[in-house]
Amino acid sequence: MKADRTVDCVGLYCPMPIVRTSQEMKYLQEGEILEVIADDQGIKNDMPAWCAKTGHEFLGIEERDGEYHVFVRKKGN
């Protein structure tokens, strides 16, 4: 999946991947996609829950070599 912006959260643990995601979303326009790269397994549950709470669209998770690549589409401001 092609992302418009990527944030690297490898080595960060809960809640920092969500905090960094929230910060990065400010730089995206509505409809653009953010890729979050993390190695904290908690992101598999935390990101869908955060998206449900904030209204952003959770697009999925790809696991590659011990890292999670999470994709989120920005909804309105």
Secondary structure, 3 states (H helix, E strand, C coil): CCCCEEEECCCCCCCHHHHHHHHHHCCCCCCCEEEEEECCCCHHHHHHHHHHHHCCEEEEEEEECCEEEEEEECCCC
